[in-house]
Amino acid sequence: MDIIICVEQALDSTQDIRLTEEGRIYEKGVSYVLNDWDNYALEEALLTKEKFGGSLTAITVGPERCSKSQTQ
């Protein structure tokens, strides 16, 4: 079985988030983490892969920071 899940990054809610004068997020020093709901989906996909075999692929669309491979 081949499993594909879509994931997205979210701002780390444990950090202070500041806005620029234009109302955008001041991103210097801000970290992003895997969206909580996507983390649950990833966990279920891993359990399904272990049970039935196959492969698991996670995909995302976003800015350059999304291309960095991270493990938790």
C-alpha positions in Angstrom: 0.0 0.0 0.0 1.3 3.4 -0.9 0.2 6.2 1.5 0.5 9.9 0.7 -0.4 12.6 3.2 -0.4 16.4 2.9 1.2 18.3 5.8 1.7 22.0 6.6 3.8 24.0 8.9 2.3 26.2 11.6 3.9 28.8 13.9 5.2 27.3 17.1 2.5 28.5 19.5 4.9 28.5 22.5 6.7 31.5 21.1 5.9 35.2 21.2 4.7 36.3 17.8 5.2 39.9 16.7 3.8 41.8 13.8 5.5 44.3 11.4 4.0 47.7 10.8 2.3 46.2 7.7 0.6 43.6 9.9 2.7 40.7 8.7 4.4 38.2 11.0 7.9 39.3 12.0 9.6 36.0 11.0 13.2 36.5 12.3 13.7 34.0 15.1 10.3 32.4 14.7 10.2 28.7 14.3 7.6 26.6 12.6 6.4 23.1 13.6 4.3 20.4 12.0 0.6 21.3 12.3 -0.9 19.2 15.2 -3.7 17.6 13.1 -1.1 16.7 10.4 1.0 15.1 13.1 -1.9 12.9 14.1 -2.4 12.0 10.4 1.3 11.1 10.1 1.2 8.9 13.1 -1.9 7.0 11.8 -0.2 6.7 8.4 2.9 5.2 10.1 0.8 2.7 12.0 -1.0 1.7 8.8 2.3 1.3 7.0 3.6 -0.9 9.8 0.5 -3.0 9.6 0.1 -3.4 5.9 3.5 -2.6 4.5 4.2 -0.3 1.5 5.5 3.2 1.5 4.7 6.6 3.1 5.2 9.9 1.4 4.5 13.3 3.1 4.1 16.3 0.8 3.7 20.0 1.4 3.5 23.3 -0.6 4.9 26.5 0.8 7.9 28.8 1.0 11.6 27.7 0.9 11.6 26.9 4.6 9.2 24.0 3.9 11.9 22.1 1.9 14.0 21.5 5.0 13.7 18.0 6.2 13.0 17.8 9.9 12.3 15.0 12.4 10.6 15.1 15.7 
